[in-house]
Amino acid sequence: MLPLLFKHLEIHPEQITILTKDEEGLTITQEFGISLQLTTITEQNYLKVLANRLGKGDLLLNLSIDISSISLIRFCQQKEVLYLDLCIEPWAGFYDNSQVAPSARTNYLLRESALQLKSNKSTTAVLTHGANPGLVSHFVKQALLNMAHDNEISCSLPTTSAEWANLAMKLNIKAIHIAERDTQISNRPKKPGEFVNTWSANGFISEALQPAELGWGTHERHWPSDAGKHDHGQQGAIYLNRPGASVRVRSWTPGFGPFHGFLITHSESMSLADYLTLKDENQVSYRPTVHYAYLPCPLAELSLHELAGKEWQKQKNNVLMMDDIMTGTDELGVLLMGNKRGAYWYGSQLSIQEARQLAPHNNATTLQVAAGTLAGLLWLIEHPNKGLVEPEDLDFKYILDIATPYLGKVGGFYTDWTPLTHRESLFPENVDRTDPWQFINIRVG
């Protein structure tokens, strides 16, 4: 993140302070001459820790876990401090609290709680603007425009959620996957008791243990037997009564082809589904199914299998893959399904070699996140009084113009793949052949 900040902002090292509870990034901060202060921020001390460090016009970039985003946003709006995060985080103990119902451990609950802070008259707080959530919402808009052109649908540039939803409906988009495949390979094997990943191991574990969540489309005809509904908020999403790391879904990326990914919960599953919802006299008439389909790097996948085998008891050690990566690419995009021309994937294909050339101290995954964060930050600085906003509320062209130079190959691909391709070749399965884009066909098992 730091190389991009200094490249795009007129900022001096003494204007940046990093608060962290460990010395993991000490060498890099010393290289840039930035103050790194060791402190553990808790629900009991966060006001005291931040009060003397932030004032009107300052900016808080929240890249943490286990620190409540809602508490930080309240503080920032009272102090007129700009704010951006990558995930709506709770205080520690939320994700693995078995004493509360699964519905109370969902991103749906966190997002609905954050949306209560919405106000057009307050300092801007940008929610969840990294790669995913973040960039992928802008990928969806660009993909819809590309598909409209390819389908010879003439339309002016949509400017409201209703106009974007109308375009998605015209294109017959039934389901949207945040379809990601990470093939980065390390030169060191994973040891027992390690969770190895190309980004925050703790962050991945936290969301992997949450219930699987997805925006639930109006075309769906088969209610999952393990699904639960919410009784409050916009009610455009459902959850499954099992960890996301135990739910597999069928998806597709252009470089890797078909794959089985994990249905990990992400807030864009809710925000995109809500943004693309149409209502007729308060009755929902259109909404696509939206969810994440993630196949992480091989060592992270192995780490997830170990985590599951230990009945979700966390490994003792975390390892971030960086200089040890030999080869590989992170394909991060959105797969829009249902159109007559076939499913359409649009996104970033960034190799480790390209990432190292574009920005030091990064791998392909972290640079995609940094690019989305940078673009969100620059938008935030230019729009200081918009209140609380989500990625869908930002100017997608502005964001993509800034982020694209750091994303490797960016483009769109059609495919004739469907989740019914080669199905039942060995055994009979419970499928719905009248509509390939039903969730019952996409879910594995």
C-alpha positions in Angstrom: 0.0 0.0 0.0 2.7 2.5 0.9 4.4 2.6 -2.5 1.1 3.5 -4.1 0.3 6.2 -1.5 3.6 8.0 -2.0 3.2 7.7 -5.8 -0.3 9.2 -6.0 -0.5 11.6 -3.0 1.6 14.6 -2.2 2.3 13.4 1.3 5.3 13.3 3.6 6.3 10.3 5.8 5.7 12.4 9.0 2.1 12.7 8.0 1.5 9.0 8.3 1.3 7.0 11.5 0.7 3.2 11.6 -0.8 1.6 14.6 -0.3 -2.1 14.9 0.0 -4.7 17.6 3.0 -6.4 16.1 6.2 -5.6 14.2 5.4 -7.5 11.0 5.7 -4.4 8.8 8.6 -2.7 10.6 11.2 -3.1 7.9 9.0 -1.6 5.2 7.9 1.4 7.4 11.5 2.1 8.2 12.3 2.1 4.5 9.7 4.8 4.0 10.6 6.7 7.2 7.1 6.2 8.7 6.3 6.0 12.4 5.1 2.6 13.4 3.6 2.5 16.9 2.9 -0.8 18.7 -0.5 -0.7 20.5 -3.4 -3.1 20.9 -6.7 -1.4 20.2 -9.7 -2.7 22.1 -13.3 -1.7 22.7 -12.2 -0.3 26.1 -9.3 1.9 24.8 -9.9 2.9 21.2 -11.3 6.4 22.0 -8.3 7.2 24.2 -5.8 5.8 21.6 -7.3 7.7 18.7 -8.5 11.0 20.3 -5.0 12.6 20.3 -4.0 11.3 17.0 -6.8 12.3 14.7 -8.6 15.6 14.1 -10.8 17.4 11.5 -9.6 16.7 8.0 -7.4 13.7 8.8 -8.0 10.3 7.3 -8.2 6.9 9.0 -7.5 3.9 6.8 -8.7 0.8 8.6 -6.9 -2.3 7.4 -7.3 -4.1 10.7 -9.3 -7.1 12.0 -11.1 -7.4 15.3 -11.6 -3.7 15.6 -15.2 -2.5 15.1 -15.8 -0.6 11.9 -19.0 0.9 13.3 -17.2 2.2 16.4 -14.5 3.7 14.3 -17.0 5.3 11.9 -18.9 6.9 14.7 -15.7 8.3 16.1 -14.6 9.6 12.7 -17.9 11.3 11.9 -17.9 13.0 15.3 -14.4 14.3 14.7 -14.9 15.0 11.0 -12.2 12.5 10.0 -12.3 10.7 6.6 -12.6 7.0 6.8 -12.1 3.9 4.6 -12.1 0.2 5.4 -11.8 -3.1 3.5 -14.3 -5.1 5.5 -17.0 -4.3 8.1 -15.2 -5.7 11.1 -16.7 -6.4 14.6 -14.8 -6.4 17.9 -12.9 -9.6 18.7 -15.0 -12.7 19.6 -17.8 -12.1 17.0 -16.9 -14.7 14.4 -16.4 -17.7 16.6 -18.9 -17.0 19.3 -20.9 -20.3 19.4 -23.2 -18.8 22.1 -25.1 -16.8 19.5 -27.2 -18.0 16.6 -25.5 -18.2 13.2 -27.7 -15.4 11.9 -26.1 -13.1 14.5 -22.6 -13.9 13.1 -23.3 -12.9 9.5 -22.0 -10.1 7.3 -25.7 -9.3 6.7 -26.0 -8.3 10.3 -22.8 -6.3 10.3 -23.7 -4.5 7.1 -27.3 -3.7 8.2 -25.9 -2.3 11.4 -23.4 -0.1 9.5 -26.1 1.2 7.2 -27.9 2.7 10.2 -25.1 5.3 10.2 -26.0 6.6 6.7 -26.3 10.3 6.5 -25.7 12.8 3.6 -24.7 15.5 6.0 -21.6 13.8 7.6 -18.0 13.3 6.8 -17.4 10.6 4.2 -16.9 7.0 5.4 -16.3 4.5 2.6 -17.2 0.9 3.5 -15.4 -2.1 2.2 -13.4 -0.8 -0.7 -10.5 -3.1 -1.4 -10.5 -5.6 -4.2 -13.5 -7.8 -3.1 -15.4 -6.2 -1.7 -14.6 -3.0 -3.6 -13.3 -3.3 -7.2 -15.6 -6.1 -8.1 -18.7 -3.9 -7.8 -17.1 -1.6 -10.5 -16.3 -4.7 -12.6 -20.0 -5.6 -12.6 -21.0 -2.2 -14.0 -18.3 -2.4 -16.7 -19.4 -5.9 -17.5 -23.0 -4.9 -17.9 -22.1 -2.1 -20.3 -19.9 -4.5 -22.3 -22.7 -7.0 -22.5 -25.2 -4.4 -23.5 -23.0 -3.4 -26.4 -22.5 -7.0 -27.5 -26.2 -7.6 -27.3 -27.0 -4.4 -29.3 -28.9 -2.9 -26.4 -28.8 0.8 -26.7 -28.9 2.7 -23.4 -27.5 5.8 -21.9 -25.0 5.4 -19.0 -27.0 4.3 -16.0 -26.7 6.7 -13.0 -29.0 5.1 -10.4 -29.3 1.7 -8.9 -32.7 1.2 -10.6 -31.2 2.0 -14.0 -28.3 -0.5 -13.4 -30.8 -3.1 -12.2 -33.0 -2.5 -15.3 -30.0 -3.1 -17.5 -29.1 -6.3 -15.7 -32.7 -7.5 -16.0 -32.8 -6.7 -19.8 -29.6 -8.8 -20.2 -31.4 -11.6 -18.2 -28.6 -11.8 -15.6 -29.7 -14.4 -13.2 -26.6 -15.0 -11.1 -23.3 -13.2 -10.5 -20.2 -14.8 -9.0 -17.2 -13.0 -7.7 -15.2 -15.7 -9.4 -11.6 -15.8 -8.2 -8.8 -18.4 -8.7 -5.3 -17.9 -7.1 -2.6 -20.1 -8.5 0.4 -18.5 -6.8 2.9 -21.2 -5.6 5.5 -21.0 -2.8 9.0 -22.4 -2.8 8.4 -23.7 0.7 6.0 -26.4 1.7 3.3 -25.9 4.3 4.1 -27.3 7.7 1.4 -28.9 10.0 -0.1 -26.3 12.2 0.4 -23.4 9.7 -2.2 -21.4 7.9 -0.5 -20.2 4.7 -2.1 -17.6 2.5 -1.4 -14.8 -0.1 -3.2 -12.3 2.1 -4.2 -12.1 5.8 -4.5 -15.6 7.2 -6.5 -14.3 10.2 -8.8 -12.4 7.9 -9.4 -15.4 5.8 -10.0 -17.7 8.7 -12.5 -15.3 10.2 -14.7 -15.1 7.1 -14.2 -18.8 6.4 -15.8 -19.6 9.8 -18.8 -17.3 9.3 -22.0 -18.8 7.8 -22.0 -19.0 4.0 -24.0 -16.0 2.6 -25.5 -15.1 -0.7 -27.8 -12.6 -2.3 -30.9 -14.6 -3.2 -32.2 -14.1 -6.7 -35.9 -13.9 -7.8 -35.4 -16.7 -10.4 -34.5 -19.3 -7.7 -36.9 -22.2 -7.4 -35.2 -24.5 -4.9 -34.8 -23.4 -1.3 -31.7 -24.9 0.4 -32.6 -27.2 3.2 -29.9 -25.7 5.4 -30.8 -22.0 4.6 -32.0 -19.3 7.0 -33.8 -16.0 6.3 -33.3 -12.7 8.1 -36.3 -11.0 9.7 -35.0 -7.4 9.5 -33.4 -5.1 7.0 -33.6 -5.4 3.3 -33.9 -9.2 3.3 -32.2 -9.6 0.0 -29.8 -12.2 1.2 -29.9 -15.6 2.9 -27.3 -17.6 5.0 -26.5 -21.3 5.2 -26.2 -23.0 8.6 -22.6 -24.0 8.0 -19.2 -22.3 7.6 -18.5 -20.9 4.2 -15.3 -23.0 4.1 -17.5 -26.1 4.1 -19.6 -25.0 1.1 -18.4 -25.5 -2.5 -19.8 -23.9 -5.6 -19.2 -24.4 -9.3 -17.7 -21.4 -11.2 -15.4 -20.4 -14.0 -12.5 -18.1 -14.8 -10.9 -17.7 -18.2 -7.4 -18.8 -17.3 -8.3 -21.8 -15.2 -11.7 -22.8 -16.6 -14.3 -24.6 -14.5 -13.5 -25.1 -10.8 -15.1 -25.8 -7.4 -14.7 -22.8 -5.1 -15.6 -22.0 -1.6 -18.7 -19.9 -0.9 -17.1 -17.5 1.5 -19.2 -14.7 2.8 -18.5 -11.2 1.6 -20.4 -8.0 1.9 -20.6 -7.5 -1.8 -22.9 -10.5 -2.0 -25.4 -8.4 -0.1 -24.6 -4.9 -1.4 -24.6 -5.9 -5.1 -27.8 -7.9 -4.7 -29.5 -5.0 -3.1 -28.2 -2.5 -5.6 -29.5 -4.6 -8.5 -32.9 -5.1 -7.0 -36.1 -3.8 -8.7 -39.4 -3.4 -6.9 -42.9 -3.0 -8.1 -45.2 -1.4 -5.5 -42.8 -2.6 -2.7 -42.7 -6.1 -4.1 -39.4 -7.4 -5.4 -39.7 -8.1 -9.1 -36.0 -8.7 -10.0 -32.8 -9.6 -8.2 -29.9 -11.7 -9.2 -28.3 -14.3 -7.0 -24.8 -13.0 -5.9 -22.0 -14.7 -4.1 -18.3 -15.3 -3.9 -16.7 -18.4 -5.5 -13.1 -18.5 -4.3 -10.4 -21.1 -5.0 -7.4 -19.8 -3.0 -3.8 -20.6 -3.7 -2.9 -24.3 -3.2 -1.3 -23.9 0.2 -4.3 -21.8 1.5 -6.6 -24.5 0.2 -4.5 -27.1 2.1 -4.7 -24.9 5.1 -8.5 -24.8 4.9 -8.6 -28.6 4.7 -6.5 -28.8 7.9 -8.7 -26.2 9.6 -11.8 -28.2 8.7 -10.2 -31.5 9.9 -9.5 -29.9 13.3 -13.2 -29.0 13.5 -12.5 -25.3 12.9 -9.8 -24.9 15.6 -7.3 -22.3 14.3 -3.8 -23.2 13.5 -1.1 -21.9 15.8 1.0 -20.1 13.1 0.1 -17.9 10.2 2.4 -17.5 7.1 2.0 -14.7 4.5 3.4 -15.7 1.1 5.4 -13.0 -0.5 9.1 -13.3 -1.5 8.8 -17.1 -1.5 6.3 -17.1 -4.4 7.8 -18.6 -7.5 5.0 -18.3 -10.0 1.2 -17.9 -10.4 -1.6 -15.6 -11.1 -4.6 -14.2 -9.2 -7.6 -14.2 -11.5 -10.2 -11.9 -9.8 -13.4 -11.0 -11.6 -17.1 -11.2 -11.9 -19.0 -13.9 -13.8 -22.4 -12.8 -15.0 -24.7 -15.6 -16.0 -28.0 -16.0 -17.8 -27.5 -14.0 -21.0 -28.2 -15.6 -24.4 -24.5 -15.1 -25.5 -23.3 -17.2 -22.6 -21.7 -16.4 -19.2 -19.4 -13.4 -19.2 -16.4 -13.0 -16.9 -14.8 -9.5 -16.5 -11.8 -8.8 -14.3 -8.1 -8.8 -13.5 -5.5 -11.4 -14.4 -2.4 -10.4 -12.5 0.7 -12.5 -12.3 3.3 -12.4 -9.5 5.9 -11.2 -12.0 3.7 -8.3 -13.1 2.9 -7.4 -9.5 6.6 -7.2 -8.5 7.3 -5.0 -11.4 4.4 -2.7 -10.7 4.8 -2.2 -6.9 7.4 -3.5 -4.4 6.4 -5.4 -1.3 3.4 -7.0 -3.0 2.2 -10.2 -4.5 -0.6 -10.5 -7.1 -3.4 -10.7 -4.5 -2.2 -7.8 -2.2 -1.7 -5.5 -5.2 -5.2 -6.1 -6.4 -6.4 -5.1 -2.9 -4.0 -2.2 -2.8 -5.2 -0.9 -6.2 -8.8 -0.9 -5.0 -7.9 0.7 -1.7 -5.9 3.4 -3.5 -8.7 4.3 -5.9 -11.2 4.4 -3.0 -8.9 6.7 -1.0 -8.5 9.2 -3.9 -12.2 9.3 -4.4 -12.7 9.8 -0.6 -10.3 12.7 -0.5 -12.1 14.4 -3.4 -15.6 13.8 -1.8 -15.2 14.6 1.9 -18.9 15.2 2.7 -20.9 12.2 1.3 -21.6 10.4 4.6 -21.5 6.7 4.6 -21.2 5.1 1.2 -20.6 1.6 -0.3 -18.6 0.7 -3.4 -21.7 0.8 -5.6 -22.2 4.5 -4.7 -18.8 5.5 -6.2 -18.1 6.5 -9.8 -17.0 3.2 -11.4 -15.1 4.9 -14.2 -13.1 7.0 -11.8 -12.2 3.9 -9.7 -11.3 1.7 -12.7 -9.1 4.5 -14.3 -7.0 4.6 -11.2 -6.9 0.9 -10.4 -6.5 -0.6 -13.8 -2.7 0.1 -14.3 -2.0 -2.1 -11.3 -4.3 -5.0 -12.3 -2.3 -6.7 -15.1 -4.5 -7.9 -17.9 -8.1 -6.5 -17.5 -10.8 -7.6 -19.9 -13.9 -9.7 -20.6 -14.5 -13.3 -21.8 -17.6 -15.2 -22.8 -17.9 -18.9 -22.2 -20.3 -21.6 -23.1 -19.7 -23.3 -19.7 -22.7 -23.8 -17.4 -22.8 -25.6 -14.0 -24.5 -28.5 -15.9 -21.6 -29.1 -18.2 -20.5 -32.8 -18.0 -22.9 -33.4 -15.1 -24.3 -36.9 -14.4 -21.6 -38.5 -16.6 -20.7 -40.9 -13.8 -23.6 -40.8 -11.3 -27.2 -39.4 -11.2 -27.5 -36.0 -9.5 -30.2 -33.8 -8.3 -30.1 -31.1 -10.9 -32.6 -28.7 -12.6 -32.1 -29.0 -16.3 -34.7 -26.4 -17.2 -32.5 -23.6 -15.9 -28.7 -24.1 -15.5 -28.4 -21.0 -13.3 -30.3 -22.3 -10.4 -28.3 -22.4 -7.2 -29.1 -26.1 -6.8 -27.0 -26.7 -9.9 -24.2 -24.4 -8.8 -23.8 -25.8 -5.3 -21.5 -28.8 -5.0 -23.0 -31.8 -3.1 
